[in-house]
Amino acid sequence: MAKSFGQKMKILYLMQMFTEKTDERNPITVKGIIEYLGEFGISVERKTVYDDIETLRIFGMDIVNRRERPSGFYLAGREFEVAELKILIDAVQSSRFITSRKSSQLIRKLERLVSVHDARRLQKQMSAGNRIKTANESIYYNIDKIYEALSDNRQISFQYYEWTVSKEMRLRRNGARYVVSPWEMLWKDENYYLVGLDEKTGVVKHYRVDKMLKINVEKNSRNGEELFRNFDAAQFSARTFGMFGGKEETLCLEFENRYVGVIIDHFGTEVMIYKKDDRHFTTLVRVSVSSQFFGWLAGLGDGAEIISPSGVRKEYQMFLENALKKYK
């Protein structure tokens, strides 16, 4: 490497070294810095090292000189703390819509945001359990195409698949393409969903992004702006149990007081709670009535009851009776 070119590259090698090699537990001495630059054919004096470190500080790098053992210089301030990256990595690992291969690639990129030493610590703390993951490797492509359509205010078309009992992927509608005006992306129950207006039926529906295939951005502009002008993703998520669709109803529900935390966890702190007596409370909530909702309610046992409307109360009764028949 020519000496002049090496000197030009010196500050970049130093930035890389502080970012990748140092942290509070692993500082580097001036002697170590000189040896590191020597590996790239760059010779420097001690005074030059101090001048370069000061230049990096002025540039904005939070380089600290640790006096106690182990002593030396290290990069203290980073875009992400190790704990923050741990949260992001756990989210990537647990997300069903990201394939195992894509998860590994993304985690490796996240690890580059800390030193190699902290990256090893993160790797040791990763859960090694077998996680359920999607098989659709085109998930990034899908997300990119959807956001392109959202940005350009255009419809999309795609094929949609489901699983058979023989664990084979089968296209719904015999492979016919869905045409949808996309409006929102929603992450729930470890999956990613597109919420939009189905152009064939004119109904707001949601679709698993990892089950979408061969997405095309269409020339037609999106429809449904009036339906999504005041769309609240959090409310939609709370109303839709297990992301199973159903007829939306406003229900009066009664619960034992011990379930108030369950209700707030699901519907949020804005949910209205009315005291009935010393042991019970009622609430009015809007939900998509489905078997998934009934299953959630049944999981609360006799501490939960549908008060009204009477039609939904009757549906729930039939749901429980049909389930009970299996055990008679």
SVG drawing of the C-alpha trace seen along z (x, -y; Angstrom):
<svg xmlns="http://www.w3.org/2000/svg" viewBox="-81 -19 87 58">
<polyline fill="none" stroke="black" stroke-width="0.4" points="0.0,0.0 1.5,-3.4 2.4,-5.5 0.3,-8.5 -2.7,-6.4 -2.3,-4.6 -2.2,-7.9 -5.5,-8.9 -7.1,-5.6 -5.8,-5.8 -8.7,-7.7 -11.2,-5.2 -9.3,-2.2 -9.4,-3.9 -13.1,-4.5 -13.6,-0.8 -11.3,0.3 -13.1,-1.6 -16.5,-0.5 -15.8,3.2 -13.0,3.9 -13.6,1.8 -16.1,1.4 -15.9,0.6 -14.6,4.1 -12.2,4.2 -10.3,0.8 -7.2,0.5 -3.9,-1.2 -2.0,-3.6 0.5,-0.8 -2.3,1.5 -3.6,-1.1 -0.1,-1.5 0.1,2.3 -3.4,2.4 -2.6,-0.2 0.7,1.6 -1.3,4.6 -2.4,2.4 1.1,1.1 0.4,-2.3 3.1,-3.6 2.3,-6.3 3.8,-8.0 2.1,-8.2 1.4,-11.9 -0.3,-11.3 -2.6,-8.7 -3.7,-11.2 -4.4,-13.8 -6.4,-11.3 -8.5,-10.3 -9.2,-14.0 -10.3,-14.4 -12.7,-11.5 -14.1,-13.0 -14.7,-16.3 -16.4,-14.4 -18.8,-13.0 -17.5,-9.7 -17.7,-9.2 -14.2,-7.9 -13.3,-7.5 -9.9,-7.1 -10.2,-4.5 -7.7,-5.0 -8.3,-2.0 -7.4,1.6 -7.9,2.6 -6.8,-0.8 -7.0,-2.3 -9.4,-4.0 -12.8,-2.7 -16.0,-3.8 -18.5,-4.5 -21.5,-6.0 -23.3,-3.8 -26.6,-4.1 -27.9,-1.1 -27.2,0.3 -26.6,4.0 -29.9,4.4 -31.7,2.6 -30.2,4.9 -31.1,8.0 -34.7,6.9 -34.5,6.5 -32.8,9.8 -35.4,11.6 -38.1,9.9 -36.5,11.2 -36.1,14.7 -39.7,15.0 -41.2,13.5 -42.9,16.3 -43.1,14.3 -39.3,14.1 -37.7,17.4 -34.9,19.0 -32.4,18.0 -33.5,14.4 -33.6,14.3 -29.9,15.4 -28.9,12.8 -30.8,10.0 -29.3,10.9 -25.8,10.9 -26.4,7.3 -27.7,6.2 -24.6,7.7 -22.4,5.4 -23.9,2.4 -21.9,3.4 -18.3,4.6 -17.3,8.1 -17.0,8.8 -20.6,7.7 -21.7,9.6 -20.3,12.8 -22.2,12.1 -25.4,11.6 -24.9,14.9 -24.4,16.8 -27.7,15.4 -29.7,16.4 -32.4,19.1 -31.5,22.2 -35.0,23.7 -36.7,24.8 -38.9,21.9 -41.9,22.1 -41.0,20.1 -42.6,19.4 -41.3,21.2 -41.8,18.2 -38.3,16.8 -39.8,13.9 -41.0,12.1 -38.6,9.2 -39.7,8.9 -43.4,8.9 -42.8,6.1 -40.9,4.1 -43.7,4.4 -46.4,3.5 -44.6,0.4 -44.0,-0.6 -47.8,-0.4 -48.5,-2.3 -46.1,-5.1 -47.4,-5.3 -51.1,-5.0 -51.7,-2.0 -53.5,1.4 -51.7,4.7 -52.5,8.2 -51.2,11.5 -51.8,15.2 -52.6,16.5 -51.8,19.9 -53.0,22.2 -51.7,25.5 -53.3,28.9 -53.5,31.7 -50.7,33.3 -48.6,30.2 -48.5,29.0 -49.0,25.4 -52.2,25.0 -53.2,21.8 -56.6,20.4 -59.2,19.6 -57.4,22.2 -54.6,19.7 -56.8,16.7 -55.2,13.4 -56.5,11.3 -56.7,7.6 -56.4,5.4 -56.1,1.7 -53.4,1.8 -53.7,-0.7 -52.0,0.6 -49.3,3.1 -50.0,4.7 -47.8,6.9 -49.7,9.2 -49.3,12.6 -45.7,12.8 -47.0,12.4 -47.2,9.5 -50.5,8.6 -51.6,6.4 -55.0,4.6 -56.7,3.4 -59.9,3.2 -60.7,6.3 -61.6,4.9 -63.9,7.8 -66.1,7.6 -65.5,4.1 -64.9,5.4 -61.9,4.5 -59.9,7.7 -56.4,8.7 -53.9,11.0 -50.8,12.8 -47.8,11.2 -45.8,14.5 -48.7,16.3 -48.8,13.9 -47.1,14.9 -46.1,13.1 -47.1,9.6 -47.6,7.1 -48.1,3.4 -51.0,2.5 -51.6,-0.7 -55.0,-1.5 -55.1,-3.9 -56.2,-2.6 -59.8,-2.7 -61.2,-3.0 -59.7,-6.2 -62.9,-7.1 -62.8,-3.8 -59.2,-4.2 -59.1,-7.9 -59.6,-7.3 -58.3,-3.8 -56.8,-2.8 -54.5,0.1 -54.4,0.7 -58.2,0.9 -58.4,3.1 -55.9,5.5 -57.8,5.6 -61.1,6.3 -59.8,9.1 -58.9,12.2 -56.2,14.4 -56.6,12.2 -59.7,14.2 -62.3,12.0 -66.0,11.9 -69.0,9.5 -68.1,6.6 -70.4,6.2 -70.5,4.0 -70.7,6.4 -71.6,6.0 -69.4,8.4 -69.3,9.2 -66.2,10.4 -65.0,11.3 -62.8,8.6 -59.7,10.8 -59.9,10.5 -59.6,6.7 -55.9,7.0 -56.7,9.4 -59.2,6.9 -56.8,3.9 -53.9,6.0 -56.0,6.8 -58.2,3.7 -55.9,1.1 -56.3,-1.4 -59.0,-3.4 -61.5,-0.5 -64.5,-1.5 -64.9,0.5 -68.1,0.3 -68.4,1.7 -71.4,4.1 -70.9,5.3 -68.0,6.1 -67.0,9.1 -67.9,8.2 -67.5,5.5 -68.9,5.0 -67.5,3.4 -68.6,2.4 -66.1,3.5 -66.3,3.8 -65.0,7.1 -65.1,9.2 -67.3,12.1 -65.6,15.4 -64.8,18.8 -61.4,17.4 -63.1,14.8 -65.4,17.5 -62.3,19.6 -60.6,16.7 -63.7,16.1 -64.0,19.8 -60.5,19.8 -61.6,17.4 -64.1,20.1 -67.2,19.1 -65.6,15.8 -66.7,14.3 -70.1,13.9 -71.7,12.3 -74.6,10.1 -75.7,8.7 -76.6,8.7 -78.8,11.8 -77.9,13.1 -74.1,13.3 -74.9,14.7 -76.9,17.5 -74.0,18.1 -71.6,18.5 -73.9,20.9 -74.1,23.0 -70.3,22.9 -69.9,24.3 -72.5,26.9 -71.0,28.1 -67.6,28.3 -69.0,30.3 -70.6,32.8 -67.1,34.1 -66.7,35.3 -70.1,36.8"/>
</svg>
